[in-house]
């Protein structure tokens, strides 16, 4: 635990950013009627792939 302490000022904002991005993507996925591909698969990607899942959803998965 002591090895992580010097990196805490960097890790805490990154964790908050990841949580916020994932939450925003998941709420957008639930509210959107149509997406490219199955919704359940995008939900798994958003929840399980970290930063890349929500970014992929916003770039590739949404139908405008």
N, C-alpha and C positions, 0 to 999 in steps of 0.2 A: 504494500500500500504506500509505503514511503517513496517508492520509485515513481509513482504516478503524481504525487503531490506537486512537483514543479511544473507539470503540464496541465494542471487543473484550470488555470486561467484560459487556456486555449480549448480544453476539452468541454468545459461547461457550455460555452456559446455554441460550439459545434453540435452538441447533443440537443440543445434547445432548437437550433435551426433544423436539425434532422426531424425532430418530433413535430415541429410546426409544419414543415414541408409535407411530411407524411400524413398528418391530420388534414391539412388543406386538400391534398390530392384525394384522400379517402372520402371526404365529404363531397368533393366535386364529383367523384365517381358515383356516389350514391344518388346524387341529385340529377345527374345527366341521364337522359333517356336512351341515347345511343352512343356507343363507343365502338372503336375498331377492335373486334374480337370479343370473346366472352368476358362479361363483367367480373366473374369470379376469378378468372386468371389475372386480370388487372389488379383486383383486390389483393391477391397473393403477392403479386410483384411489388405493389406499393408497401405492403406490410413486411415483407421478408427480405427485400433486396437492399434496404438501407437508402442511401442517397440516390442511387441509380434508378431504383424502381419508380419513385414519384417523378423524377425528371423524364424518364422514358414515357411514363403515362402522359405527362403534359405535352411532350414533343410528338409522340407517335400515336397514342391511344385515343385522343379526343377527336370527335367529329364535330366540326364547326357547323 
